[in-house]
Amino acid sequence: MKNKLKPYRSAIAQGLSTRAMARVLNIPTTTAWRRANKIKVTGALVHGNTGHQNRKPNPDKHRIIDAANKYIGFSIAHTVELLFKRDGITVNPETLRRWLNRPKIRKAPKQRARRECREAFGELLQIDGSFHNWFGDKKSCMINIVDDATNMCELRFDGQETIESACHAAWAWIKKYGVPRAFYADGRNMYHLNPDAPHNFFTAMCQALGIRVILAHSPQAKGRVERFNGVHQHRLIPLLRLDGVRDMESANKYLENYIMEHNRRFRREPRNLVDAHTRLPDWAETIDDVCVISVERQLNNDWTFSYNGKIYHIPRQSVYPPAKSKVQLRIGISGRITAYCRRSVFNVQ
């Protein structure tokens, strides 16, 4: 500041006029006149509002900070929501960020052109598994289904990202909203059937209900479900810890209310208000009716057949051994096996 004052004090000491001072300092005449008067009166060039607080202090600041400290690990936006919902406190997010001395996270610039979302609810569902430490140090998987048009979601915890876990999550969606037109999933054997791969329940369910499976060839291709995986990791894990949920069974029950709140918070209106879901067929009453695979086995002379390393027996239909008969098996996702032989149906245990 002394170096800034020096040329002004030198000009004043020399008795220069305001116009001469402005010409020497290369500033407007009115500026030279104003600054010279301020230096003569106050001896400095300090703004008059220096040291004054522009905004009024919030009398509830310390109470809000104490309440916000309960939600350690939550983002600022999520903390503001919880303060309003659980404590009845309304506070501006940026004000709370400043009080808690939290840095503002800046997102990296987008590198890809975004694909336009589908127009109607149920036209395309993105499905993916999110591996994370949901319950402490042990990793588990959360199956996440997101509607491309509305951001509506369905969640389910499981130990691994398996065909069965994906089928149960998809069946929960179908029971709530109906049969979607298509699933958008990873290009892996779990969600589709290669020519050399065995049958799987997910493909069987989609074929039975007429659902198309579209394969993604990169994580960026299904960016919406990937982004919501991160949203759930930031919002759900602190909530599970805050509410004392420590095991998978309790977490799946906890998800019922969480999904309702999440869909209310993040749902958006589709461009086309016509629901693209179709009605579930009358014959599909349980998940075993749609998640079922068919295989064929040779019926032995003692009316037995083998499947998956086990020997099964069906009631004799004749005193004579079967003449090279085949058994058609329908295996449900729950493990129920139904055998069809010579126009007869048997439930195999």
Secondary structure by P-SEA (a helix, b strand, c coil): ccccaaaaaaaaaacccaaaaaaaacccaaaaaaaaaaaaaccccccccccccccccccaaaaaaaaaaaaccccaaaaaaaaaacccbbbbaaaaaaaabbbbbbbccccccccccccccccbbbbbbbbccccccbbbbbbbbbccccccbbbbbcccccaaaaaaaaaaaaaccccccbbbbcccccccccccccccaaaaaaaaabbbbbbbcccccaaaaaaaaaaaaaccaaaaaaaccccaaaaaaaaaaaaaaaaaaccccccccccccccccccccccccccbbbbbbbbccccccccccbbbbccccccccccbbbbbbbbcccbbbbbbccccccccc
